[in-house]
């Protein structure tokens, strides 16, 4: 299977993976991996936007791996996207077959080479209202074009997610990855998930408001914030940029990939493990550490329990810089009917209450255990104390940003509790 990377305005072959045993087509099957002979010498030892993963810098060797490298799971269709592919082919698919057929337009700048490149028939595009109505014409054309459609119709009990792009006339198109500089905006259109229960639409509407709250508090958000319209959330893509030389696709790698987790249901992850790994790769780790911790403070205060390792990512830039991607999938997950629990926790965390001073001391020990120099945590301690002071006015900020009043009321006690925990942080 060929892997392609988008660099210098075009897709190019960068690596190849091969199953050791074709009958073992799951993430726990062995495979061989090698960078392409023409690609590797040009980018030798790079681990940023030119590499498959920070864990797999570009080199000339042939690796035999006992299980899949974690970056492949970032590309693997899952959930509703998996069900749609299997429904279309009327057969169940192994993970290898899913990767081969469904990783043609993932987030970031990597893809599995399409078996056949077919240009979609010309189409004038759709008004946003047509897409929001999820009419048959749009869904039919999206599937024909090969756009990533996670789910199908309401009749299937699934929530569609469409990659879409807007042209310079303001018309929208399903985006299967073949649209380029003739587009002016790239986005994900996200509909309520029925499995989230009666508050699913409320969750999406407040996700847009939560982004505005994060922006007001100084966290890193995308240049263009999500908007809620017609029962759906339009989320501008932060991994697509239009430059003077055309489309730029930034590299994106999830925290699960950075830490080597290929199955979060079997492998637990703690914040210190994430931070130890991020410290090896991020361009300005001291600043990113503060950003990372402030985000989790808001997770605790605002009830965003859905803090798993695919909801935080590293963004890779053409100049070699690597930083935390803008905040995404940040909303009132406590409303979800599935009773989501926090996935990544601190060592000194009990029932979502964090002893921050103890956590910082533990971080020092964890870095030493990893034989790494521990950062100076005093700037982080000061930043956390200052952030606690900011949270005093958080309910008013939430109201001004459009958060529903019942959500503000429900979070009020946790905001107070988190603020008090931050006021106790030792800065000496």
N, C-alpha and C positions, 0 to 999 in steps of 0.2 A: 504494500500500500504506500503510495507516494504522499508526502506532506509538502504543501506549498506555503510560502511566506510572501507577504506583500511588502515589498521594499522598493524604493525609487520609482514609485508609480505603477508597478506591475507585479503580477504574480510570478513567482519563480520557484523551481524545484529546490528544496533545501534538505530533505531527509527521506529516508525510506524505513518502514517497519515491516517485519515479516513474522508471522506466527511460527514458532518452533514445531507445534503440533496443531494442525488445522482443526482437530476435534476439540481443542481447548480454546474456544473463542471468547473467553471472558477475561475480565481484568486480572484474574489470578492465573492466567495462562502465561507461559514464558514466550518471549519474543526477542528478536534481534533488532537493533536500531543502529543506523549509521547516517551521518550527514553525507550529502551528495558530494561526489568527487570534485565537481566544478565549483560548488558553493563553499565548501569548508575552507580552502586556502585563502579565499577573499575575506573571511570573517573569523579567522582562527582566534580562539580563546575568548571571543565575545560571549557575554552571558545576558545581555540586555535585549533590545528589540530585535537583534539579528539571530537570537538563539531560540530553541524550542522552549527552554525553561531556564530559570536561574540555576537549577540543579543539573542542567546539562549544557555547559558551555560548548561552543563549537569546537570540534576536534576532528581528527582523521581516523579515530579508532572505530572498530565494530564492537558494539556492546551486545552481550547476551544477558537479558534481564529475566529474573525469575517471575516477575509480574510486571504489569504495565507501569510505565512512568506516570506520575500523577497528572501531568499536563494533559494527557489524553482524555482524562475524565472531564476536564473543562470543556472539551470539544464534543463529548458524547451526548446525544439526545436522550433526555430522560423524561419521566412523567408523561404529560399529555403529548409531548412531541414524539416520544417513543410509540405511544398508542396510535397516533395518527399515521406514522409510517407503516406500522404493522397492519393497520386497518386498510390502508391503500394497497398493500401487497397481499392482503388476505393470508398472512402467515406470521408466525412468531419469528423474531430475529435474534440471533446471538448478539452480544455486545460488539463483537468484531464487525458483524454485518451492519449494525446500527451506525457504527463509526464510519463505515465505508459509504453508507447511503445518506447519512443525516448530518455530517459535519462539513457541509459545503459553505456555510455562511455564519460561522460562530462569532462570538465577541472577539475582538482583538485582530491580529494580523496573521493568524495561521488558519489553514483549512486542509481538509483531505482533498486531493485532486479529484475533481468531478470525473466520473467515468466517461461521460459524453457532454460536451458543451453545446447546449441548445439555446439560441437566442429566443426569448419569448416573442410572440406576435406583437406587432405595434399596438399600443393602446394609449388613448389620450389621457389616462389617469382618472382619478376619482376625486370628488369633493369629500372633505373630511366627514361630512354628515352621512354620505353613502357608506363609508367604512364603519362609522359608529353604529349604523343600522345593521351591519353585518349581512348585507344583501347577498343573494346567491351569486350575482355577477362578480362581486369582489372576491368572494371565497373561491369561486371556480377559477378566476384568473390568477389568484395568489397561488393556488396549488399547481396550476399549469406552469406558472413561472418558476416554481420550485422555491418560493419564499419560505422562510422558516415560519411555520404556523403551528404554535403549540396548542393543540386542540382543534376543534372543528366547529360545531354548532351547538347551540344551547340544548338541542335535542339529545346530544351525546353526553350531556352533563359535564362538559368541560369548559374551561375559560380560555378563549382564544388569546394568543399573544402574537402580534404581527410585527415583523420588521417592516418599516415603511420609510419612504423617502419622498420629499416634496421637491417638485421641479420649480424652475424659475417663474412659471406661470401660476404657481400656487396649487397645482394639482398634485395629488398623492398617488404613489405607486407602491405595490408590494415589492420588497427589496430582497432579492435572492443573492445579492452580492455582486451583481453584474452592473449595477448603476454607478455612475462615476461623477465627474465634475459637472455634468449637466444638471445635477441636483444641487439644491441649496441647503437642505436640512435632512438629517437622518435621525430616525427615532424608533422607539419601541412603543407600540400601542397595546396597553394592558387592560384587560377586562376583569371584572370581579370573578373570583374563584368560588364556585358554588360550595365546595367543600369547606370554605371558611365560614359558612353559615349566614345568618340573617344580617350581619353587620359587614358583609363583604364589600358592598358599595361604599359604606361609611369609611372603611379602612382605606380604600383608594383615594377618596376625597381628602381625608386627613393626611394621607401620605404626601400629597402636594403641599398641604399646609405645614407639615413637619419639616419639609425641605426649606420653607421660608423661615421657620424658627431657627433651624441650624445656620442658615445664612446670617440672620440677625445676630447670632451668638458668635460669629466669626469662624465657624467650621468651614472646611473645604467642600464646596458644592460645585456642581457643574455650572458653566458660564450661563447656560439657559436652563431655568428650572422647569420641572414637570408642571403640566397644566391638567386640570380635571374638567372634562367636557362630555356631556351626553352619556354619563355613566361609565366613562373610560378614562384612563390616565395616559396622557401622551408624554413620553419620557425622552427628551433629546439625548442622543448618543454622545458620550464623551470620548469614545474611541475612534471617532471619525472627525477629521478636520479637512477643510478646504484651504489649500495654500496656493501660492502663485504658480506652482508647477503641477497643480491638480490635487487629487484626493490623497490624503495621508491616513493610513490606518495605524493607530498606535497599538503597541503590544499590551495585552492584558493577561495577567496570571493571578488566579485566585489564591487566597491564603492556604487553602487545602493543597494546591499544587506546590506552593513555595515550601510548605512543611512536609510534603511527601505523603499526604493522606489520600488513599484511593477509595476508601469506604468508611464514611463517617459513622455509619451504624455499628461498625466494629472497632473503630479507632477513635479514642477520645483525644481532645486537644485542649490545652490550657493557654491562657494568655501569655505566660512566660515562654512557652515553647514558640508561639507565634513571634514574639518580640526578639527572641534570640536569633531566629532565622531571618527576620526582616533586617536585623542589625548588620547582617552580612552583605546586604544588597542595596538598601535604600541610600540615596545620595546624601541626604542630610538627616541622619537617623535621629539626632537630638530633637530636631523640629518635628519629625514624623512621629516620634514617641509621644510628644505632647498632643498632637492631633489624634493619635490612636486612642489615648486615654480619655480625652475629652469626649470623643464619640461614645465610648462605653459608659461614661457618666450619663450622657443623655439617653442611652439605651435604658439604663436603670431608672432614670427619673421619668421618662415618657412611656415606659412599658413596651419598648421594642425588644421583645424576647427572641425574635428570630435573628440571632447574631451568629449564625453558623459560618463556616469558613469559605463559603462561596458567596457570601454577602459582603465580603471585604476583599479587595484586590490590589495588586500592584500595577501601576500604569508605566509603560516603558516608552521613552521618547527617542526620536532620531538622534539627538545630541548625546545619547548615552545615559541621560538622567533616568532614575527610577524613583517614583514617589507613590504614596497611597493614592489610589484612584479617588475621584470625588465620591462623596457619600451617596450610597444608593440602597434601595430596598429598606428604607428607614421610615417606619410608620408605626401606628398603634397596634402592634401584633397581639397585644393582650386581648383584643376584641375577637380574635380568631376562635371559632367554635372548636377547633382541634386542640385547644388548651396547650399551646406551644410553650416549651420550657427553654430557658437560656441554655445554649449549647457550649459556649466557651466561657470559662469562669476563671477567677483569680484564686490563688492559693488561699488568701485570707478572705474568702467570700462565704458567707453563710446566709442562706435564704435570700439571696440577692442583696445582702447588706455587706458592703466591702469595708474592711479596715485598711485604708489606703496607706498609712504609715507602715503597717506590717507587710503590705503587698510590695512596697518599694524596697524594704529590707530583703524580702524573699527574692526579688528580682536581682539584687546584687549577688546573692548566693547562687542563683540559677545561672547567671552569666559566668561566674567563677567555675561552677560545675562544668560548663561547656568550654572551659579554658579560653574564655574571651574576656577582654577588659570591659568591666561594667561601666556604663555611662555615668556621668555625674547626674545623680537624680535630684539634686537640689533645685535646678530650674524647673523640673517637672513638678516637684512639691509646691513650689511657689505658684506655678501655673494652675495647679489644682485648687489651691486656696483662693486664688483670684477668680477662678471659674465658679467656685461656690458662692462668692459674692454676687456674680452675675445672675445666678439662679434665683436670687431673692425676688427678682421681678419677672420670673419666667411665666407665671400664669397670665400676666398682662401682655407679655410678648406673644404668647400663644393666642390670646384673644385677638390681638391686632393682626396676626398672621392668618386668621380664619379657621383656627382649630375649633371643632364643635364644643359647645359649652359643657355638655355631659362628659366629654373627654377631659377637658380642663379640670372639672370637678373631681373626676375619678383619679387623676394623677396628682392632685394637690398634696396629699399626705406623703406620697413618695418623693415629690420634689423637695419637701421640707426635710425628710429623712436623709436624702442624698446630700442636700446642702449642709446639714449638720455634720455628716461624715467627712465632708471636704474641709469644714472648719477645724477639724481635729488633726489635719495633716501636719506632721512636724516638718518645719523648714530649716531646722538647725543642722 
